[in-house]
């Protein structure tokens, strides 16, 4: 027989694009005992994945990915594969839609069982039973039978007839030892600043004295995108690099205090607890990473500068390094925040300055790596991305160690006036555990303690530490009534920290200051469990204030959690 044979699998001829390409996944142990890798695709993340990983530029196609109806018009089937050391290893796959009414429980779940042999399983959308509550593509989950297993995953969307996608771009292995890579790393140093404090910490380490390097920031500092999150994150890698270059044996200690989705508005409140560990830790170097978390900061930098000043004025005079991360749309807030570094002559390291110029280059024409290789999703780096961030910090440390400038040490005569503001420099946490003298609390119907909290991996641990466990919870029980929570204290500034949640039972609460309604706290605005700080009071002088929190009309049978307060 001669001539061309008909294709055996016509589906393989469909156009497709990747939303995950050669991405590391890891079975992190969850509070409920499952071993899960979450990849969130809401809030524009799926659109960004299509742009960065799939090279999709057609605005019409991108718009279809924003809701379930459009997703079903565009996508014919989902192809997914995983590779593990044991090809027989089984891994569950779920592509979950978020619901309109029940965000986390009402949407369709497209499920499959995969084997770790790299073979693709294709899930046709026409064969799924779709929920009437579907709103938008929500998240991808990989479910492992055993904890802490590593794998590499690919997910691609095959398109319905009438839609086309570009060929997948070829990616070359990252040449970490190349001159182009080193040039990229060198671009990250935005300012050396005054290196006296950094050099003092380096000399202490070289002399065999105990040195603590601490990191505070958002989800990137927590380690999001790194697999495993505890040892592949930039914080751990840069700490180990510092210890290897300057330390002796085990004299360099590590403190990691990153909390996903939170700005310096929360970081300044938890600094005492999460970095200083209520006086148990004395950091010599503190890396501050909030350049991609502070867009919603109500103070436009006052909280950030307050945190920086708080660290600089610690009795042991630690070094402060400002680290500016970057999102996949080449964005961060370094232009707003760099004035703080300039005012106090602080070292500033910009990942944006390092990586974004080379993203514009073509493979083979000076490009070190692609956006897909650097970003795990639109917000977080891959393992390679975390390595690059660590190398940027290491490059600064090495240059600081060789710095021979003879200028006076920064701030030895006290801090200069703030450039943005320092209203919260002396902020403290108030919760069930830490109550200032003179404060009075009547918890009313907010008398329970919520255990379903945002939890993070601290330091080099994989175990999760719950954030703000000493809280006040209202659970909607009729027998407990609907009495308000009342706090009385003397202060000139006050922030409420409340729990965000995507759960159906979460309700809104009205917040009053001295009898006047200040705001409605709505846990559903962000749609996932995390800590939300909001400013209630910001005044020049301290005086007695009364704060009331009561459930909003119609939400009396729902839940609301006051995680704590920050007060000055």
N, C-alpha and C positions, 0 to 999 in steps of 0.2 A: 504494500500500500504506500502511496506517495501523497505529498501535499501536507498542508498544515492541519494538525489535529485541533478539534474544538477544545477550549479550556475546560478542565474538569470542574473547576470551582469558579463560577462566574462572579461570586461575591468578592473574590480577591482582586477583581479589576476595578472595584469602586475607588473613587478618590477618598483619601483619608488624611487626617492630621493628628499629630500627637498632642496630648495634654499632659502626659507624663512620659519622659523618655530617659531610660537608664537611670532611674532615681532609686536611691537606697531607701529601703523601708526596714522597720524594726518593731518587734513585738513588745511595746512598752506595757508593763503591768498597770492595769487600771484599778481604782478603788473597788470596783465590782468583781475583780478577779480575772477579767478578760485581758488578753494580750493583743493590743491594737495599735496600728499606725493610722492616725487620722490625717487626711488631706482635705482641708476646707476649701470649698469652691464657691461659696456665696460671696456677697459684697464685691462683685466684680472680679473675683479671683479666677473663675473659669474663663472669662473673657481674656484676662491677662495671660492665662496658660495657653490659650489658643494663639495669642499674639507672639509670646516669647518662645514657646516650645513648638508650636505648630506653624509659625510664620504666616498666620492669617492676617490679612490687611483689609479684606472686604468688610466695610462697616455694616452692611446688611446682614452678613453671616454672623458677625460678632454680636449684633443686637439680638439675634435669635437665641443666643446662649444665655440671655438674662432671665428667661422664665421657662417654665416647663413646656408650655404650648409651643414656643419657638424652638426649643430644644428638640421636640418631637418632629417638627417640620424639617429641621436641618439634618438630624442624625438618623441614619438607618440602623446602625448597630454599633456596639461597643466591643472593641477587641482588647483583651487584657492578658498579660503574661507575667510570670514571675520566675526568677531563677534563684535557687538556694544551693547550698553545698550538697544537700541530700535531694536528688531529683524526685524522690518519692514523697517528700514532705508536702502535706496538704495545707493550703492557705485559703481562707474564705475571703471573698470579695463582695463588697456592697457599694453600689452607687445610689445614694439616698437623695430623694427630693425633699425639700422642706415644705411644710404645709402652710396654708393660709391661716387656718384656725389653730391647729395643733402643729406648731413649727417643727418640733423634733419627733413627733410620733404620728403625724397625719399623712405624710407623703409616701409615695411609692418607693420601694426598695428593690433595686435590680441586683440580683444575687447570683453568685456562682461559686463553685469549689474548684480551686486551681491546684495544679501540681507544680512543684518547683523545678520542672525540667525545661522551662522556657517556651513550652508550646502555648500558642495563643488560643484562648477560648473566646468565641464571638457570641455576643448576646444581642439578639434582634429585638428592637423596641416593639415591633408589632406583636411579639409573642408575650409581652408583659401585661399584667393586669394593673391598670392605672387607677390611682385614687382620685376621687373627686375633690380632694383637699389640696392637690398639688399646686405649689406656687412657683418654685424655682429650684434649679440644681443646687444641692446643699453641701454634700461632703462625700468623699470616697473613704472607705474603711477597708483595711486589710487585717484579717483576724487570724492569729497564730494559735496553734494548739499548745505550743510551749513558749514560755517567756524568753525575751531577749534574743530572739533569732533574727538574723540579718538576711535580707534578700534584695534583689534588684528588680524593679517593676517597670513595665511599659503599659500605658493606656492610650489607645487611639480611637478616634471617632471616624467611622465609615459613614459617608454622606449619602443622602437620598439623591435620586436622579435629578439633574438640573443644577447641582452644586459642585464646585471644583475646589481643589486645594493644591497649593504648590508642592513640588517634590520636597521630601524631607532633606534639609541641608546636612551635608556631611560635616562631622565634627572630628577634629584631630585631638589626640591626647595632649593634655596640658604639659608643657615643658617647664617644670618648676625651676630647673637649673639654668634656664636660658637667660641671656642678657636682656631680651625683651621682657621677660617676667620680672627681673630685678629692676628694670626701668619703671615698670608699672608700680611696683612696691614703693620705689623711691618717690613717686609722684604723690603718695598718700600723706607725706609730711607737710602739713599746711603751715605749721609754725613750731619751731623748737621751743619757743618761750624761754623762761628761766629754768634751767635744768638742775639748779642746786639741790632741790629736794629729791629729785629723781636720782641724782648722783649719790646723795647721802644714803638712800635706800640700797643702791647697788653696792656701795662700799660696805655697808653693814652685812649684806649677803656674802660678799667676798671674804669678809672677816669671820664668817661662821656664826654671826649673830642671827637671831630669829627675825625674819622679815615676812610680813603679811601683805599679799597683793589681793585687792578686793575689786569686784566688779558690780556695778548697779546699773540697771537699765530695764528694757522691755523684753519682748519675747526673743529677740536675737541674742541678748545676753543670757536669757534662760537656756538657749541652745536650739530653738526651733529650727527645723530643717536639717539638723545634724543627727546622724544615726550611727551609733547610739548617742543620745543627747548629752550624756555626762562627760564623755571623753573625746568626742569629735567636735565639740563647740569651740568657738574662737577663744572663749575665756580660759578654758582648761588648757588648750594648746599653747596659748601665749604665756600662761603661768608656767607650764612645763618648760617652755623655751627659756624663760627668764631663770628658772631654777637651774637648768642645765648649764647656762652660760655664766651665771654669777653666783649660784648657791654652792653650799658645801653639804654633802649628804642630804639630810631632810630638813634643812633650816628654813626653807621657804614654804610658807603656809598659803592656803587658797580659800578665799571666800567668794562665793558666787550668789548674787541676789537679783536675778532677773525675774520679772513677772510679766507674762504676756498681756498685751493690750492695755498697758498702763503707762501714764506719762510721769514726768517729774513731779506733777501735782500730787501723785501718790507716793512716788519715790522719796520725796523729802519727809513724808510722814513715817514711812517704814524704815528709814535709814538707821535710826537708833536700834531698832529691833533686828533688822535683817543683815546689816553690815557690822555694826558695833556689837551685836548680840547682847544688848543691854549691859555693856561694859566688859564683856568677856574677850572681845577682840580689839586690837589696836592696829589698824591698817597703816602701812608705810606708803603704799601706793594705792590710789583709788581711780579706776577707770569709770567714767560717767558716760553712759550711752543712751541718750533720749532723743537724738536728732530726727528719728522717724516716728516718734511716739507723741510729740508735743504739739501736733497741729491743732488739737482741740483744747490746748491749755488756755484757760480763761484769762490768764494774766499775761500772755504773750511773752513769756520769758522770766517773769518775776519769780515763779516757783523754781525754775532752773537755776537762776542766779542765787536764790536763797539756799538751795542744796549745795551748790559749789562753795559758797561762803561758809556754810556749816562745816564742811569737810576741812577747808583751809584753816579754820580756827581751832581745830582739835589740838589739845595740849602737845601732842607729839609731832605736830607740823607735817602731816603726810603730803606727798606729791599728788596732784590731781591732773589726770590726762583726760582731755575731752575727745571722745571717739564719735565720729559722725558716720553712721551707717547709711545705707542707700536702699531705696525700693527699685523695683524693676522698671519703673517709668522714669528712672534717672532723677529721682526727687529726694531731697531731705531738707532740713531746716538749718543747715550750717550758716547760711547768710544771716539769719536772725540771731543765732546763738554764738557766732564767732566773736561778737563784741564782748561777751563775757570773758572768753579766753584772752582777748586783747587787753581788757581792763586789768586782769590779774597776771598777765604774762604767762599763760598756761600753755603747755604743749598741746597741739591740736592735730589729730590724725584723721584724715578724710578718706573713707573707702570710696566715696563718690569720685573724688579727684583721681583715685588710682584706676578704677575699672571702667568708668563710663567712656573716656576717650577711645579706648581700644575696642569697645563694642561697635563703634561705627566703621571699623576696618573690616575688610574681607579676609576670609581664611587664606593663609599664605601671603598676606600683605601686611604683616605686623600684628595681626590679632592674636592675643594670647589664649583667650577662651571666649566662648559664646555666652550670651545671657542664660541660655538653658543650662550651661555647665556651672554658672555661678549661682543662679537662683533656683531654689526648690519650688517656690511659688512666688507670687508677686511681691511678697514681703520678706521672705527668709532665704538665707543662703543654703546651698548644698554643703556637703562635707568639704568640697573644694573651695567653696566660697568662704566657709569658716576658716579654712587654712590660710586663705589670702588675708582675711582680717587679722588673724594671729600674726602673720608675717609682717603686716603693716606695723603692728605694735612692736614686734621684735626689732624691726628696722629702727624705730625710734629709740628703743632702749639701747641698742648698740651705738647709735650716734650720740646719745646722751652720755654714755660711758666714756666716749672719746672727747667730749666737749671740754675745752680748756678755757672757756670764758671766765673772766674774773669779776663780773658784775656782782653787786650785792645780792644776797639772797632775797628773793621776792618776799615782800610783806613783813619783813622783820620789824618794821615800825608800825605795824597795824594795817588793816585793810583800807584801801581807798574807798571813796563813796561808790555805791552801786551804780552801774551803768543803765540797768533796766529797773531794778528794784530788789529789795531784800525784806519784804514784809513778813516773810515766813521763815526767816533764818533760824529762829529758836522754836520752831514748831515741835510739838510733842503729841504722842498717840494717847487717846483716851478710849478705853474699852472696859469690859467687865473686869479685866485683870489689872489694868493701869488706870487708876482714878486719882486725879489731883486733889490735894487738900482744898476744902471749901466747895468742891463740886457736889451736887446732889442729883441723884437719878431716881425717878419713879418709872419703872418699866411698863406699868399698866398692863395692857394685853400683849405687849412685846416681851413676854416672859420666858420664852423658850430659847434654846441655843441651836442654831442651824449647823448641821454637820456636812451638808452637801455644798461644798465650797470650792472655789478655784484652788487648785493645788499645783505646786511647782517642784521641780528638781533643784534642790539647793546644793551648793558646793559641788563635790564630785559624786553625789549620790544619784541613784536611779529611783529611789523611793520618793514618794510625793509628800510634800509638807503643805498642809492646808493654810491658806491665807486668812487671817483674822478669825481665829476659832473662838475668841471670847466675845461673842456677838449677842445681839438681841433680836429674836425672831417672833413675828406674828404669824400664826398658822391658820387663821380663819375659823378656829373652833368656836362654836357658839357659846359653849359653856365658859369660855374665858372672856367673853364680852368683847367690846371694841373700844376699850379705854386707851387714850393716847400715851405715847412714850413722852416723858418730860425730863429735860436736862436743864439744870441751872448751874451757871458758873461765871466767873469773872474772866473775860478775855477781850482781846482787840481783834482777833481773827479766828475764824472757825470754819472747818470743812467737815461736811458729812461724807462718810464712805458707806455706800449701800451696795447690795448685791444685784448685779445684772443677771438675767436669766431668760432663756428661751422657752421655759416651761409654761404650759397653759395655766397652771395654778398661780403663777406669779401675778401680783397685783400692784397697782399704783398707790403711792402714799403722798399726802399733802404735808408740807413742811412749813412751820410757822416760826418766826423769830419775833419775840416780844409782842405776840398777838397778831402780827401781820403775816399774811401768806407770802412765803419767799419763793417757793417752787413746788412743782409736782414731780416727784421722783418716779420715773417710769422704767422698770427693769427690762422692758421689751425693746427699748430703742436700739441696743446693741445686739440683742438676740442670742447671747451665749453667757455662760456662767463666768463672770469675772468681777473685779472690784472697781467701782465707779466713784471717784471723788468729785464733789461739787462744793463751791465756795458759798457759805451762808453769810459770813460776816468778814469784812475787811475794813478796819477803822484805824484811826491814829492812836486813840487812847483806849485802855482797857476799862470795861465797866461790866456790871452784872447783866447777864442776858438769860432769857428763858426760851428754850427751844422745845417745840412740840412737834411730834410726828404722829399723824393719824391716817388711817386708811381712807382712800378717796371714795366718794359716794359710788356705790355699785360694786366695789371691790372688797367689801367687808368680809366676804367668805373666801378670799384668796390669801396668798402669803406675801410677806415682805420681810427683808432682813436688813437691820442696821448693823453694819460690820464694825463701825467705830467712828471716831471723830479725830481730827487733827486740830489742835488749839495753840494759840499764842497768847 
